[in-house]
Amino acid sequence: MPELDYMVLADYVRQDNGVIHIMGAGIDTITAPTVPTVVPLGIALKLSFDTTERPGEVHQLTVAFIGADKPVMDASATFTTPPRPPHLPEHWKTGLGVALQIPVPLPQYGDYSCELSVDGDLITKSYEFRVIHRPA
């Protein structure tokens, strides 16, 4: 079963040759002059797999953005357990980095959460943030 090593919400994320580049990490407040609005948000996360995981096994990842009253949007993807790299020390787990850049609709000011689930909620993580008014 994969484990979640970390998840962060950021202004921008990009993956390049197995490395995740993160800019503006740790978002907890978004300022907006008006709502509704759409804000591009980056999600960076790393999953790890122990030696019992079979390479090629398919997993389901879902990211849900939820407002104070109702869900705002869901995004889903599948991924496979990566093969164990040669020469990886025996005690290290195989890792898989994921970088998602998603335009998120924010219909109103208030509290929101970004919720991650893997394989039907066997792994979950919730990241809370808020949207506040910024005078124009």
N, CA, C and O atoms as a GROMACS GRO file, in nm:
protein
  544
    1MET      N    1   0.083  -0.117   0.000
    1MET     CA    2   0.000   0.000   0.000
    1MET      C    3   0.088   0.125   0.000
    1MET      O    4   0.180   0.134   0.082
    2PRO      N    5   0.064   0.220  -0.089
    2PRO     CA    6   0.145   0.342  -0.088
    2PRO      C    7   0.122   0.423   0.040
    2PRO      O    8   0.016   0.416   0.102
    3GLU      N    9   0.223   0.500   0.076
    3GLU     CA   10   0.214   0.592   0.191
    3GLU      C   11   0.235   0.734   0.140
    3GLU      O   12   0.311   0.756   0.045
    4LEU      N   13   0.168   0.829   0.202
    4LEU     CA   14   0.187   0.969   0.167
    4LEU      C   15   0.301   1.025   0.249
    4LEU      O   16   0.292   1.031   0.372
    5ASP      N   17   0.410   1.068   0.183
    5ASP     CA   18   0.523   1.129   0.252
    5ASP      C   19   0.498   1.276   0.281
    5ASP      O   20   0.523   1.324   0.391
    6TYR      N   21   0.447   1.348   0.180
    6TYR     CA   22   0.412   1.488   0.201
    6TYR      C   23   0.313   1.534   0.096
    6TYR      O   24   0.298   1.473  -0.010
    7MET      N   25   0.245   1.645   0.128
    7MET     CA   26   0.156   1.713   0.034
    7MET      C   27   0.161   1.860   0.070
    7MET      O   28   0.152   1.896   0.188
    8VAL      N   29   0.174   1.946  -0.032
    8VAL     CA   30   0.179   2.089  -0.008
    8VAL      C   31   0.101   2.162  -0.117
    8VAL      O   32   0.101   2.120  -0.232
    9LEU      N   33   0.036   2.269  -0.078
    9LEU     CA   34  -0.037   2.356  -0.171
    9LEU      C   35   0.053   2.476  -0.200
    9LEU      O   36   0.110   2.534  -0.109
   10ALA      N   37   0.065   2.513  -0.329
   10ALA     CA   38   0.160   2.618  -0.368
   10ALA      C   39   0.105   2.701  -0.483
   10ALA      O   40   0.003   2.668  -0.544
   11ASP      N   41   0.176   2.810  -0.512
   11ASP     CA   42   0.141   2.891  -0.628
   11ASP      C   43   0.168   2.817  -0.758
   11ASP      O   44   0.090   2.823  -0.853
   12TYR      N   45   0.283   2.745  -0.760
   12TYR     CA   46   0.324   2.679  -0.884
   12TYR      C   47   0.407   2.556  -0.851
   12TYR      O   48   0.495   2.560  -0.764
   13VAL      N   49   0.381   2.447  -0.920
   13VAL     CA   50   0.462   2.326  -0.907
   13VAL      C   51   0.492   2.272  -1.046
   13VAL      O   52   0.414   2.291  -1.140
   14ARG      N   53   0.607   2.207  -1.058
   14ARG     CA   54   0.647   2.146  -1.186
   14ARG      C   55   0.738   2.029  -1.154
   14ARG      O   56   0.816   2.033  -1.059
   15GLN      N   57   0.726   1.924  -1.233
   15GLN     CA   58   0.810   1.808  -1.215
   15GLN      C   59   0.906   1.797  -1.333
   15GLN      O   60   0.866   1.811  -1.448
   16ASP      N   61   1.033   1.771  -1.301
   16ASP     CA   62   1.136   1.765  -1.404
   16ASP      C   63   1.237   1.658  -1.365
   16ASP      O   64   1.308   1.674  -1.266
   17ASN      N   65   1.245   1.551  -1.442
   17ASN     CA   66   1.341   1.443  -1.418
   17ASN      C   67   1.334   1.389  -1.274
   17ASN      O   68   1.437   1.366  -1.211
   18GLY      N   69   1.212   1.370  -1.224
   18GLY     CA   70   1.195   1.312  -1.091
   18GLY      C   71   1.204   1.410  -0.976
   18GLY      O   72   1.185   1.371  -0.861
   19VAL      N   73   1.232   1.536  -1.005
   19VAL     CA   74   1.242   1.639  -0.901
   19VAL      C   75   1.121   1.730  -0.912
   19VAL      O   76   1.083   1.770  -1.022
   20ILE      N   77   1.060   1.763  -0.798
   20ILE     CA   78   0.946   1.854  -0.798
   20ILE      C   79   0.995   1.993  -0.758
   20ILE      O   80   1.054   2.012  -0.652
   21HIS      N   81   0.969   2.089  -0.845
   21HIS     CA   82   1.003   2.229  -0.818
   21HIS      C   83   0.878   2.297  -0.765
   21HIS      O   84   0.770   2.287  -0.824
   22ILE      N   85   0.892   2.368  -0.652
   22ILE     CA   86   0.777   2.428  -0.584
   22ILE      C   87   0.805   2.577  -0.561
   22ILE      O   88   0.911   2.614  -0.511
   23MET      N   89   0.708   2.660  -0.600
   23MET     CA   90   0.719   2.805  -0.575
   23MET      C   91   0.597   2.851  -0.496
   23MET      O   92   0.484   2.812  -0.526
   24GLY      N   93   0.621   2.932  -0.395
   24GLY     CA   94   0.511   2.986  -0.314
   24GLY      C   95   0.440   2.878  -0.234
   24GLY      O   96   0.317   2.874  -0.230
   25ALA      N   97   0.516   2.791  -0.170
   25ALA     CA   98   0.457   2.678  -0.096
   25ALA      C   99   0.395   2.722   0.035
   25ALA      O  100   0.435   2.823   0.094
   26GLY      N  101   0.299   2.646   0.080
   26GLY     CA  102   0.238   2.669   0.210
   26GLY      C  103   0.122   2.766   0.209
   26GLY      O  104   0.097   2.834   0.308
   27ILE      N  105   0.051   2.775   0.098
   27ILE     CA  106  -0.062   2.867   0.088
   27ILE      C  107  -0.166   2.832   0.194
   27ILE      O  108  -0.209   2.718   0.206
   28ASP      N  109  -0.207   2.935   0.270
   28ASP     CA  110  -0.320   2.917   0.360
   28ASP      C  111  -0.423   3.029   0.343
   28ASP      O  112  -0.536   3.019   0.392
   29THR      N  113  -0.383   3.136   0.273
   29THR     CA  114  -0.476   3.248   0.249
   29THR      C  115  -0.461   3.294   0.105
   29THR      O  116  -0.350   3.319   0.057
   30ILE      N  117  -0.574   3.306   0.037
   30ILE     CA  118  -0.578   3.359  -0.099
   30ILE      C  119  -0.658   3.489  -0.092
   30ILE      O  120  -0.769   3.490  -0.038
   31THR      N  121  -0.602   3.597  -0.146
   31THR     CA  122  -0.677   3.723  -0.150
   31THR      C  123  -0.731   3.743  -0.291
   31THR      O  124  -0.663   3.718  -0.390
   32ALA      N  125  -0.856   3.789  -0.297
   32ALA     CA  126  -0.921   3.809  -0.426
   32ALA      C  127  -1.004   3.936  -0.419
   32ALA      O  128  -1.078   3.957  -0.322
   33PRO      N  129  -0.994   4.024  -0.522
   33PRO     CA  130  -1.074   4.146  -0.521
   33PRO      C  131  -1.223   4.119  -0.541
   33PRO      O  132  -1.308   4.195  -0.493
   34THR      N  133  -1.254   4.010  -0.613
   34THR     CA  134  -1.394   3.972  -0.637
   34THR      C  135  -1.406   3.821  -0.639
   34THR      O  136  -1.309   3.749  -0.666
   35VAL      N  137  -1.525   3.775  -0.612
   35VAL     CA  138  -1.558   3.634  -0.630
   35VAL      C  139  -1.691   3.628  -0.704
   35VAL      O  140  -1.772   3.720  -0.688
   36PRO      N  141  -1.718   3.527  -0.782
   36PRO     CA  142  -1.634   3.409  -0.801
   36PRO      C  143  -1.508   3.442  -0.881
   36PRO      O  144  -1.502   3.538  -0.957
   37THR      N  145  -1.407   3.357  -0.859
   37THR     CA  146  -1.280   3.371  -0.930
   37THR      C  147  -1.222   3.231  -0.953
   37THR      O  148  -1.269   3.133  -0.896
   38VAL      N  149  -1.122   3.226  -1.036
   38VAL     CA  150  -1.048   3.101  -1.059
   38VAL      C  151  -0.902   3.128  -1.029
   38VAL      O  152  -0.844   3.225  -1.079
   39VAL      N  153  -0.842   3.042  -0.947
   39VAL     CA  154  -0.703   3.060  -0.906
   39VAL      C  155  -0.625   2.933  -0.942
   39VAL      O  156  -0.666   2.823  -0.904
   40PRO      N  157  -0.513   2.947  -1.015
   40PRO     CA  158  -0.431   2.829  -1.043
   40PRO      C  159  -0.354   2.790  -0.917
   40PRO      O  160  -0.276   2.869  -0.865
   41LEU      N  161  -0.376   2.668  -0.870
   41LEU     CA  162  -0.307   2.619  -0.750
   41LEU      C  163  -0.224   2.497  -0.786
   41LEU      O  164  -0.264   2.414  -0.868
   42GLY      N  165  -0.108   2.487  -0.725
   42GLY     CA  166  -0.022   2.372  -0.744
   42GLY      C  167  -0.030   2.280  -0.624
   42GLY      O  168  -0.034   2.325  -0.510
   43ILE      N  169  -0.030   2.151  -0.652
   43ILE     CA  170  -0.026   2.051  -0.546
   43ILE      C  171   0.096   1.964  -0.572
   43ILE      O  172   0.110   1.905  -0.679
   44ALA      N  173   0.184   1.958  -0.473
   44ALA     CA  174   0.301   1.871  -0.482
   44ALA      C  175   0.287   1.765  -0.375
   44ALA      O  176   0.257   1.795  -0.259
   45LEU      N  177   0.310   1.640  -0.414
   45LEU     CA  178   0.302   1.533  -0.315
   45LEU      C  179   0.399   1.422  -0.352
   45LEU      O  180   0.441   1.409  -0.467
   46LYS      N  181   0.434   1.344  -0.252
   46LYS     CA  182   0.522   1.230  -0.275
   46LYS      C  183   0.461   1.108  -0.208
   46LYS      O  184   0.424   1.110  -0.090
   47LEU      N  185   0.452   1.002  -0.285
   47LEU     CA  186   0.406   0.873  -0.235
   47LEU      C  187   0.525   0.779  -0.229
   47LEU      O  188   0.615   0.786  -0.312
   48SER      N  189   0.526   0.691  -0.131
   48SER     CA  190   0.632   0.591  -0.124
   48SER      C  191   0.571   0.452  -0.116
   48SER      O  192   0.458   0.433  -0.070
   49PHE      N  193   0.649   0.355  -0.163
   49PHE     CA  194   0.603   0.217  -0.174
   49PHE      C  195   0.707   0.127  -0.109
   49PHE      O  196   0.827   0.141  -0.134
   50ASP      N  197   0.662   0.034  -0.025
   50ASP     CA  198   0.757  -0.057   0.037
   50ASP      C  199   0.786  -0.174  -0.058
   50ASP      O  200   0.734  -0.179  -0.170
   51THR      N  201   0.868  -0.265  -0.012
   51THR     CA  202   0.914  -0.373  -0.100
   51THR      C  203   0.804  -0.476  -0.130
   51THR      O  204   0.822  -0.561  -0.217
   52THR      N  205   0.690  -0.469  -0.060
   52THR     CA  206   0.582  -0.564  -0.089
   52THR      C  207   0.495  -0.518  -0.206
   52THR      O  208   0.416  -0.597  -0.258
   53GLU      N  209   0.508  -0.393  -0.246
   53GLU     CA  210   0.431  -0.341  -0.360
   53GLU      C  211   0.484  -0.400  -0.489
   53GLU      O  212   0.605  -0.410  -0.510
   54ARG      N  213   0.392  -0.439  -0.576
   54ARG     CA  214   0.430  -0.493  -0.705
   54ARG      C  215   0.436  -0.382  -0.809
   54ARG      O  216   0.338  -0.310  -0.825
   55PRO      N  217   0.547  -0.367  -0.879
   55PRO     CA  218   0.554  -0.266  -0.985
   55PRO      C  219   0.442  -0.287  -1.087
   55PRO      O  220   0.412  -0.400  -1.124
   56GLY      N  221   0.382  -0.178  -1.132
   56GLY     CA  222   0.275  -0.185  -1.231
   56GLY      C  223   0.136  -0.191  -1.171
   56GLY      O  224   0.037  -0.182  -1.244
   57GLU      N  225   0.126  -0.207  -1.038
   57GLU     CA  226  -0.006  -0.209  -0.974
   57GLU      C  227  -0.071  -0.071  -0.989
   57GLU      O  228  -0.007   0.032  -0.966
   58VAL      N  229  -0.198  -0.069  -1.027
   58VAL     CA  230  -0.269   0.056  -1.056
   58VAL      C  231  -0.336   0.109  -0.930
   58VAL      O  232  -0.398   0.034  -0.854
   59HIS      N  233  -0.323   0.240  -0.908
   59HIS     CA  234  -0.384   0.309  -0.794
   59HIS      C  235  -0.465   0.428  -0.845
   59HIS      O  236  -0.439   0.480  -0.953
   60GLN      N  237  -0.563   0.469  -0.766
   60GLN     CA  238  -0.650   0.583  -0.800
   60GLN      C  239  -0.621   0.698  -0.704
   60GLN      O  240  -0.623   0.680  -0.582
   61LEU      N  241  -0.594   0.816  -0.759
   61LEU     CA  242  -0.569   0.937  -0.681
   61LEU      C  243  -0.682   1.036  -0.710
   61LEU      O  244  -0.715   1.059  -0.826
   62THR      N  245  -0.740   1.094  -0.605
   62THR     CA  246  -0.845   1.194  -0.621
   62THR      C  247  -0.812   1.316  -0.537
   62THR      O  248  -0.776   1.304  -0.420
   63VAL      N  249  -0.824   1.434  -0.596
   63VAL     CA  250  -0.808   1.560  -0.526
   63VAL      C  251  -0.941   1.632  -0.533
   63VAL      O  252  -0.995   1.654  -0.642
   64ALA      N  253  -0.995   1.668  -0.417
   64ALA     CA  254  -1.124   1.737  -0.411
   64ALA      C  255  -1.106   1.872  -0.342
   64ALA      O  256  -1.043   1.880  -0.237
   65PHE      N  257  -1.160   1.976  -0.403
   65PHE     CA  258  -1.163   2.108  -0.340
   65PHE      C  259  -1.305   2.129  -0.288
   65PHE      O  260  -1.402   2.116  -0.363
   66ILE      N  261  -1.314   2.161  -0.159
   66ILE     CA  262  -1.444   2.171  -0.094
   66ILE      C  263  -1.456   2.307  -0.028
   66ILE      O  264  -1.366   2.350   0.045
   67GLY      N  265  -1.570   2.376  -0.054
   67GLY     CA  266  -1.598   2.504   0.008
   67GLY      C  267  -1.673   2.485   0.139
   67GLY      O  268  -1.691   2.372   0.185
   68ALA      N  269  -1.717   2.596   0.197
   68ALA     CA  270  -1.788   2.591   0.325
   68ALA      C  271  -1.919   2.514   0.314
   68ALA      O  272  -1.957   2.442   0.407
   69ASP      N  273  -1.990   2.528   0.201
   69ASP     CA  274  -2.121   2.466   0.188
   69ASP      C  275  -2.122   2.339   0.104
   69ASP      O  276  -2.205   2.250   0.127
   70LYS      N  277  -2.030   2.330   0.007
   70LYS     CA  278  -2.041   2.220  -0.088
   70LYS      C  279  -1.909   2.198  -0.163
   70LYS      O  280  -1.820   2.282  -0.160
   71PRO      N  281  -1.898   2.083  -0.229
   71PRO     CA  282  -1.779   2.058  -0.312
   71PRO      C  283  -1.769   2.158  -0.426
   71PRO      O  284  -1.870   2.200  -0.482
   72VAL      N  285  -1.646   2.196  -0.459
   72VAL     CA  286  -1.621   2.292  -0.567
   72VAL      C  287  -1.577   2.219  -0.693
   72VAL      O  288  -1.626   2.247  -0.802
   73MET      N  289  -1.483   2.124  -0.678
   73MET     CA  290  -1.437   2.046  -0.794
   73MET      C  291  -1.360   1.924  -0.748
   73MET      O  292  -1.302   1.923  -0.639
   74ASP      N  293  -1.359   1.821  -0.833
   74ASP     CA  294  -1.280   1.701  -0.811
   74ASP      C  295  -1.191   1.678  -0.933
   74ASP      O  296  -1.230   1.708  -1.046
   75ALA      N  297  -1.074   1.625  -0.909
   75ALA     CA  298  -0.985   1.583  -1.017
   75ALA      C  299  -0.933   1.445  -0.980
   75ALA      O  300  -0.892   1.421  -0.867
   76SER      N  301  -0.935   1.353  -1.076
   76SER     CA  302  -0.890   1.216  -1.051
   76SER      C  303  -0.788   1.173  -1.154
   76SER      O  304  -0.788   1.220  -1.268
   77ALA      N  305  -0.701   1.083  -1.113
   77ALA     CA  306  -0.601   1.028  -1.204
   77ALA      C  307  -0.563   0.890  -1.153
   77ALA      O  308  -0.580   0.857  -1.035
   78THR      N  309  -0.511   0.810  -1.243
   78THR     CA  310  -0.456   0.681  -1.202
   78THR      C  311  -0.304   0.686  -1.216
   78THR      O  312  -0.251   0.761  -1.299
   79PHE      N  313  -0.236   0.607  -1.137
   79PHE     CA  314  -0.091   0.596  -1.148
   79PHE      C  315  -0.055   0.452  -1.115
   79PHE      O  316  -0.132   0.380  -1.053
   80THR      N  317   0.062   0.412  -1.157
   80THR     CA  318   0.108   0.275  -1.130
   80THR      C  319   0.227   0.278  -1.035
   80THR      O  320   0.305   0.374  -1.032
   81THR      N  321   0.238   0.173  -0.959
   81THR     CA  322   0.354   0.159  -0.870
   81THR      C  323   0.480   0.152  -0.957
   81THR      O  324   0.489   0.067  -1.046
   82PRO      N  325   0.576   0.242  -0.932
   82PRO     CA  326   0.696   0.241  -1.016
   82PRO      C  327   0.786   0.122  -0.984
   82PRO      O  328   0.781   0.067  -0.874
   83PRO      N  329   0.867   0.082  -1.081
   83PRO     CA  330   0.964  -0.025  -1.053
   83PRO      C  331   1.071   0.026  -0.955
   83PRO      O  332   1.101   0.145  -0.950
   84ARG      N  333   1.124  -0.065  -0.881
   84ARG     CA  334   1.230  -0.029  -0.786
   84ARG      C  335   1.359  -0.001  -0.865
   84ARG      O  336   1.406  -0.086  -0.940
   85PRO      N  337   1.415   0.120  -0.847
   85PRO     CA  338   1.538   0.153  -0.921
   85PRO      C  339   1.654   0.061  -0.880
   85PRO      O  340   1.664   0.021  -0.765
   86PRO      N  341   1.740   0.028  -0.976
   86PRO     CA  342   1.856  -0.055  -0.941
   86PRO      C  343   1.948   0.021  -0.845
   86PRO      O  344   1.957   0.144  -0.850
   87HIS      N  345   2.013  -0.051  -0.760
   87HIS     CA  346   2.110   0.005  -0.665
   87HIS      C  347   2.045   0.088  -0.554
   87HIS      O  348   2.116   0.158  -0.482
   88LEU      N  349   1.914   0.082  -0.539
   88LEU     CA  350   1.847   0.152  -0.428
   88LEU      C  351   1.876   0.073  -0.301
   88LEU      O  352   1.858  -0.049  -0.298
   89PRO      N  353   1.922   0.140  -0.195
   89PRO     CA  354   1.949   0.065  -0.071
   89PRO      C  355   1.826  -0.015  -0.026
   89PRO      O  356   1.712   0.030  -0.041
   90GLU      N  357   1.850  -0.131   0.030
   90GLU     CA  358   1.742  -0.223   0.069
   90GLU      C  359   1.638  -0.158   0.160
   90GLU      O  360   1.519  -0.185   0.147
   91HIS      N  361   1.682  -0.073   0.252
   91HIS     CA  362   1.591  -0.014   0.350
   91HIS      C  363   1.516   0.109   0.296
   91HIS      O  364   1.430   0.162   0.367
   92TRP      N  365   1.545   0.155   0.177
   92TRP     CA  366   1.475   0.270   0.118
   92TRP      C  367   1.348   0.224   0.048
   92TRP      O  368   1.342   0.115  -0.008
   93LYS      N  369   1.248   0.310   0.053
   93LYS     CA  370   1.125   0.283  -0.020
   93LYS      C  371   1.132   0.348  -0.158
   93LYS      O  372   1.201   0.448  -0.177
   94THR      N  373   1.061   0.289  -0.253
   94THR     CA  374   1.051   0.348  -0.385
   94THR      C  375   0.958   0.468  -0.376
   94THR      O  376   0.852   0.459  -0.314
   95GLY      N  377   0.996   0.580  -0.438
   95GLY     CA  378   0.916   0.701  -0.429
   95GLY      C  379   0.857   0.742  -0.563
   95GLY      O  380   0.911   0.710  -0.669
   96LEU      N  381   0.746   0.814  -0.555
   96LEU     CA  382   0.681   0.868  -0.674
   96LEU      C  383   0.636   1.009  -0.642
   96LEU      O  384   0.548   1.029  -0.558
   97GLY      N  385   0.694   1.107  -0.709
   97GLY     CA  386   0.654   1.246  -0.692
   97GLY      C  387   0.542   1.280  -0.790
   97GLY      O  388   0.542   1.232  -0.904
   98VAL      N  389   0.449   1.362  -0.746
   98VAL     CA  390   0.338   1.406  -0.830
   98VAL      C  391   0.326   1.557  -0.818
   98VAL      O  392   0.321   1.612  -0.708
   99ALA      N  393   0.320   1.624  -0.933
   99ALA     CA  394   0.301   1.770  -0.937
   99ALA      C  395   0.178   1.798  -1.022
   99ALA      O  396   0.173   1.762  -1.140
  100LEU      N  397   0.079   1.861  -0.962
  100LEU     CA  398  -0.045   1.894  -1.031
  100LEU      C  399  -0.064   2.045  -1.028
  100LEU      O  400  -0.046   2.108  -0.923
  101GLN      N  401  -0.098   2.104  -1.139
  101GLN     CA  402  -0.130   2.246  -1.148
  101GLN      C  403  -0.276   2.252  -1.194
  101GLN      O  404  -0.308   2.211  -1.305
  102ILE      N  405  -0.364   2.303  -1.107
  102ILE     CA  406  -0.507   2.294  -1.132
  102ILE      C  407  -0.570   2.433  -1.119
  102ILE      O  408  -0.550   2.500  -1.018
  103PRO      N  409  -0.648   2.478  -1.220
  103PRO     CA  410  -0.725   2.602  -1.204
  103PRO      C  411  -0.848   2.573  -1.118
  103PRO      O  412  -0.937   2.498  -1.159
  104VAL      N  413  -0.852   2.631  -0.999
  104VAL     CA  414  -0.957   2.599  -0.903
  104VAL      C  415  -1.061   2.711  -0.896
  104VAL      O  416  -1.026   2.826  -0.868
  105PRO      N  417  -1.188   2.680  -0.922
  105PRO     CA  418  -1.293   2.780  -0.909
  105PRO      C  419  -1.322   2.804  -0.760
  105PRO      O  420  -1.339   2.710  -0.682
  106LEU      N  421  -1.326   2.931  -0.724
  106LEU     CA  422  -1.356   2.970  -0.586
  106LEU      C  423  -1.480   3.058  -0.589
  106LEU      O  424  -1.469   3.177  -0.619
  107PRO      N  425  -1.596   3.004  -0.559
  107PRO     CA  426  -1.721   3.077  -0.578
  107PRO      C  427  -1.750   3.185  -0.475
  107PRO      O  428  -1.830   3.276  -0.501
  108GLN      N  429  -1.687   3.178  -0.356
  108GLN     CA  430  -1.718   3.277  -0.252
  108GLN      C  431  -1.601   3.292  -0.156
  108GLN      O  432  -1.508   3.210  -0.156
  109TYR      N  433  -1.606   3.397  -0.076
  109TYR     CA  434  -1.507   3.414   0.030
  109TYR      C  435  -1.536   3.312   0.140
  109TYR      O  436  -1.651   3.271   0.159
  110GLY      N  437  -1.432   3.272   0.212
  110GLY     CA  438  -1.452   3.179   0.324
  110GLY      C  439  -1.350   3.069   0.327
  110GLY      O  440  -1.244   3.077   0.264
  111ASP      N  441  -1.383   2.965   0.401
  111ASP     CA  442  -1.293   2.853   0.424
  111ASP      C  443  -1.311   2.744   0.318
  111ASP      O  444  -1.422   2.716   0.273
  112TYR      N  445  -1.198   2.683   0.280
  112TYR     CA  446  -1.196   2.575   0.182
  112TYR      C  447  -1.100   2.467   0.232
  112TYR      O  448  -1.021   2.489   0.323
  113SER      N  449  -1.110   2.351   0.170
  113SER     CA  450  -1.011   2.247   0.194
  113SER      C  451  -0.978   2.178   0.063
  113SER      O  452  -1.062   2.168  -0.027
  114CYS      N  453  -0.856   2.131   0.055
  114CYS     CA  454  -0.810   2.048  -0.056
  114CYS      C  455  -0.789   1.910   0.004
  114CYS      O  456  -0.704   1.893   0.092
  115GLU      N  457  -0.866   1.812  -0.042
  115GLU     CA  458  -0.861   1.679   0.018
  115GLU      C  459  -0.810   1.577  -0.082
  115GLU      O  460  -0.861   1.565  -0.194
  116LEU      N  461  -0.710   1.503  -0.040
  116LEU     CA  462  -0.648   1.400  -0.123
  116LEU      C  463  -0.692   1.263  -0.073
  116LEU      O  464  -0.694   1.237   0.047
  117SER      N  465  -0.726   1.177  -0.166
  117SER     CA  466  -0.750   1.037  -0.129
  117SER      C  467  -0.682   0.948  -0.232
  117SER      O  468  -0.680   0.979  -0.351
  118VAL      N  469  -0.629   0.839  -0.185
  118VAL     CA  470  -0.566   0.740  -0.271
  118VAL      C  471  -0.633   0.606  -0.245
  118VAL      O  472  -0.650   0.565  -0.130
  119ASP      N  473  -0.670   0.539  -0.351
  119ASP     CA  474  -0.731   0.407  -0.343
  119ASP      C  475  -0.854   0.404  -0.252
  119ASP      O  476  -0.863   0.323  -0.160
  120GLY      N  477  -0.948   0.493  -0.280
  120GLY     CA  478  -1.074   0.491  -0.206
  120GLY      C  479  -1.061   0.522  -0.060
  120GLY      O  480  -1.118   0.454   0.025
  121ASP      N  481  -0.986   0.625  -0.028
  121ASP     CA  482  -0.972   0.676   0.108
  121ASP      C  483  -0.882   0.591   0.198
  121ASP      O  484  -0.885   0.608   0.320
  122LEU      N  485  -0.803   0.501   0.143
  122LEU     CA  486  -0.710   0.429   0.227
  122LEU      C  487  -0.595   0.520   0.272
  122LEU      O  488  -0.534   0.497   0.377
  123ILE      N  489  -0.566   0.623   0.193
  123ILE     CA  490  -0.474   0.730   0.233
  123ILE      C  491  -0.551   0.859   0.217
  123ILE      O  492  -0.611   0.883   0.112
  124THR      N  493  -0.551   0.942   0.319
  124THR     CA  494  -0.619   1.070   0.307
  124THR      C  495  -0.533   1.181   0.366
  124THR      O  496  -0.452   1.158   0.456
  125LYS      N  497  -0.551   1.300   0.313
  125LYS     CA  498  -0.483   1.419   0.364
  125LYS      C  499  -0.572   1.537   0.332
  125LYS      O  500  -0.624   1.547   0.221
  126SER      N  501  -0.590   1.627   0.428
  126SER     CA  502  -0.670   1.746   0.407
  126SER      C  503  -0.583   1.869   0.431
  126SER      O  504  -0.508   1.875   0.529
  127TYR      N  505  -0.593   1.966   0.342
  127TYR     CA  506  -0.513   2.088   0.350
  127TYR      C  507  -0.612   2.204   0.349
  127TYR      O  508  -0.683   2.222   0.250
  128GLU      N  509  -0.618   2.282   0.455
  128GLU     CA  510  -0.716   2.390   0.466
  128GLU      C  511  -0.657   2.524   0.423
  128GLU      O  512  -0.540   2.553   0.447
  129PHE      N  513  -0.742   2.606   0.359
  129PHE     CA  514  -0.703   2.742   0.321
  129PHE      C  515  -0.829   2.829   0.320
  129PHE      O  516  -0.940   2.778   0.330
  130ARG      N  517  -0.810   2.959   0.307
  130ARG     CA  518  -0.924   3.051   0.305
  130ARG      C  519  -0.909   3.150   0.191
  130ARG      O  520  -0.799   3.175   0.141
  131VAL      N  521  -1.021   3.206   0.152
  131VAL     CA  522  -1.023   3.311   0.050
  131VAL      C  523  -1.082   3.435   0.118
  131VAL      O  524  -1.192   3.432   0.173
  132ILE      N  525  -1.005   3.546   0.114
  132ILE     CA  526  -1.050   3.669   0.177
  132ILE      C  527  -1.054   3.782   0.074
  132ILE      O  528  -0.992   3.774  -0.032
  133HIS      N  529  -1.129   3.887   0.108
  133HIS     CA  530  -1.144   4.002   0.019
  133HIS      C  531  -1.018   4.088   0.021
  133HIS      O  532  -0.962   4.116   0.127
  134ARG      N  533  -0.975   4.129  -0.095
  134ARG     CA  534  -0.866   4.225  -0.109
  134ARG      C  535  -0.924   4.343  -0.184
  134ARG      O  536  -0.970   4.327  -0.297
  135PRO      N  537  -0.923   4.460  -0.124
  135PRO     CA  538  -0.976   4.576  -0.196
  135PRO      C  539  -0.904   4.596  -0.330
  135PRO      O  540  -0.782   4.579  -0.340
  136ALA      N  541  -0.982   4.632  -0.431
  136ALA     CA  542  -0.926   4.651  -0.566
  136ALA      C  543  -0.832   4.770  -0.573
  136ALA      O  544  -0.777   4.799  -0.679
   0.00000   0.00000   0.00000
